[in-house]
């Protein structure tokens, strides 16, 4: 039976009422009829889209009560899976408004929205975030800044760690596919490799057929 923590967090009385009125309660709201299963651990599928992400949106709650959303991007792998229930990323310098980090200081609840455009996949993540200054945990800071051969020019003085509460995979129907240069280059290599393998196979068959014809050719004398 699937974990129902997302349903308990997102489907309040108003959502239940509307789902009941429109006929979708059985598919969604009915999951709240049993006790809350609690936080949802990340599985292989969730970890993969997170590790491959080079961008995401993060929503936080301003002290005014209004939602705030921010776009984050970086080299693939800048959003890291620390364990089955924890994410982290280095907070590289931006426009110095510090809205997201200050919102987290006030109210740690956040939502992340990740999209893999070529595969038409999107994942919503919900969690409780905290801001950790670099000098408070230099090892964590170094880990989150370590992106292998990829680098970020901006400086980072802190990190953001998120304890995942729940997640949900959205329907892919409305996602418009987009392909970046790296994806198209890799796809081209795959097709080139397959074409080369097919060409080698055909050449081998031609050689075999020529040998067979040579053996069948009548001799004169």
Secondary structure, DSSP 4 states (H G I P E B T S, - for coil): ----HHHHHH--HHHHHHHHHHT-TTTTGGGGGS----PPPP-HHHHHHHHH-SEEEEEEE-TTS-EEEEEEE-STT-SEEEETTEEEEEEE--SS--HHHHHHHH--EEEEEEEETTTTEEEEEEEEEEEEEGGG-HHHHHHHH--TT---SS-EEEEEEEEEEEEEEPPSTTPPP---HHHHHHHHHHHHHHHHHHHHHHHHHHHHHHHHHHHHSPP--
